[in-house]
Amino acid sequence: MMKATLGRRGVRRAAEIRELLRDEQRTAVDTRDPLVIRKMTDRYRAIDEVLEGLADDAPVDLWAAMVGVSQTARALGFTAWQVRQMIREGKLQARKVGNEWRIPLSAVL
């Protein structure tokens, strides 16, 4: 589990998030299950898109960093329709920006 390094709840260094994802990848590979490995690869790519271009020591506010429905679906292993359904049911925190739903990175991790 990641611990707060910047003193404010929900803020992590980009390197911490990347390390968490690498740990999840290693665990997935250890299972030797192709489906688990594929799902983890999709999750890694979706979250890595959010972190792209950030230095390892860059702070990432997990509540302010937002991802779209399709990225959330890939990261969690659901379809976009299922993600929208979870939003409607209040099971997934999201906010509407224009005509798009945006989900905080904290809900995806």
C-alpha positions as MATLAB code, in Angstrom:
seq = 'MMKATLGRRGVRRAAEIRELLRDEQRTAVDTRDPLVIRKMTDRYRAIDEVLEGLADDAPVDLWAAMVGVSQTARALGFTAWQVRQMIREGKLQARKVGNEWRIPLSAVL';
ca = [
       0.000    0.000    0.000;
       1.249    3.479   -0.856;
       1.848    5.955    1.942;
       1.517    9.726    1.825;
       4.819   11.402    1.078;
       3.694   14.969    0.539;
       1.614   15.367    3.673;
      -1.683   15.911    1.892;
      -4.128   13.048    1.602;
      -4.530   11.822   -1.962;
      -1.275   13.236   -3.316;
       1.389   10.811   -4.494;
       4.552   11.088   -6.507;
       4.254    9.772  -10.063;
       7.037    7.281   -9.260;
       4.937    5.767   -6.441;
       2.008    5.199   -8.775;
       4.271    3.683  -11.439;
       5.817    1.364   -8.840;
       2.355    0.270   -7.694;
       1.485   -0.583  -11.297;
       4.755   -2.479  -11.785;
       4.017   -4.505   -8.628;
       0.565   -5.333   -9.984;
       2.140   -6.342  -13.302;
       4.613   -8.674  -11.586;
       1.777  -10.274   -9.645;
      -0.222  -10.731  -12.850;
       2.726  -12.328  -14.651;
       3.303  -14.659  -11.688;
      -0.203  -16.068  -12.159;
       0.748  -17.183  -15.696;
      -2.894  -16.644  -16.644;
      -3.083  -14.954  -20.071;
      -6.399  -13.257  -19.253;
      -5.068  -11.764  -16.013;
      -1.910  -10.598  -17.787;
      -3.927   -8.981  -20.600;
      -6.254   -7.187  -18.163;
      -3.282   -5.886  -16.168;
      -1.590   -4.705  -19.360;
      -4.751   -2.778  -20.305;
      -4.890   -1.293  -16.790;
      -1.216   -0.295  -16.910;
      -1.578    1.397  -20.297;
      -4.732    3.297  -19.300;
      -3.193    4.697  -16.122;
       0.178    5.316  -17.768;
      -1.588    7.608  -20.273;
      -2.518    9.857  -17.350;
       1.054    9.881  -16.037;
       2.667   10.374  -19.446;
       5.107   13.249  -19.482;
       5.278   13.570  -15.686;
       8.636   13.407  -13.979;
       9.008   10.713  -11.315;
       9.075   13.306   -8.542;
       6.011   15.167   -9.866;
       3.127   15.258   -7.380;
      -0.141   13.741   -8.594;
      -3.334   14.706   -6.790;
      -5.402   11.528   -7.072;
      -8.645   13.474   -6.623;
      -7.826   16.204   -9.155;
      -6.333   13.988  -11.879;
      -9.311   12.865  -13.947;
      -9.747   10.088  -16.500;
     -12.455    9.467  -19.055;
     -14.981    6.663  -19.226;
     -13.031    4.604  -21.767;
      -9.773    4.866  -19.781;
     -11.627    3.899  -16.610;
     -13.219    0.939  -18.366;
      -9.830   -0.330  -19.571;
      -8.206    0.226  -16.174;
     -10.957   -1.578  -14.251;
     -11.722   -4.296  -16.786;
     -15.265   -3.182  -17.601;
     -16.982   -1.883  -20.700;
     -17.701    1.834  -21.105;
     -21.420    1.058  -20.731;
     -20.765   -0.711  -17.406;
     -18.741    2.257  -16.144;
     -21.574    4.659  -17.039;
     -24.012    2.329  -15.275;
     -21.852    2.363  -12.123;
     -21.806    6.172  -12.283;
     -25.618    6.306  -12.586;
     -25.970    3.915   -9.645;
     -23.593    6.005   -7.525;
     -21.064    3.163   -7.264;
     -18.340    5.165   -9.002;
     -17.588    8.786   -8.216;
     -17.593   10.987  -11.305;
     -18.334   14.488  -12.446;
     -19.769   15.713  -15.718;
     -17.516   18.112  -17.644;
     -19.362   19.362  -20.701;
     -20.922   16.214  -22.107;
     -18.244   13.842  -20.764;
     -18.001   11.980  -17.477;
     -14.668   12.404  -15.702;
     -13.585    9.987  -12.984;
     -10.905   10.827  -10.383;
      -7.747    8.753  -10.655;
      -8.256    7.700   -7.034;
     -11.345    5.709   -8.078;
      -9.332    3.860  -10.723;
      -6.376    2.953   -8.520;
];
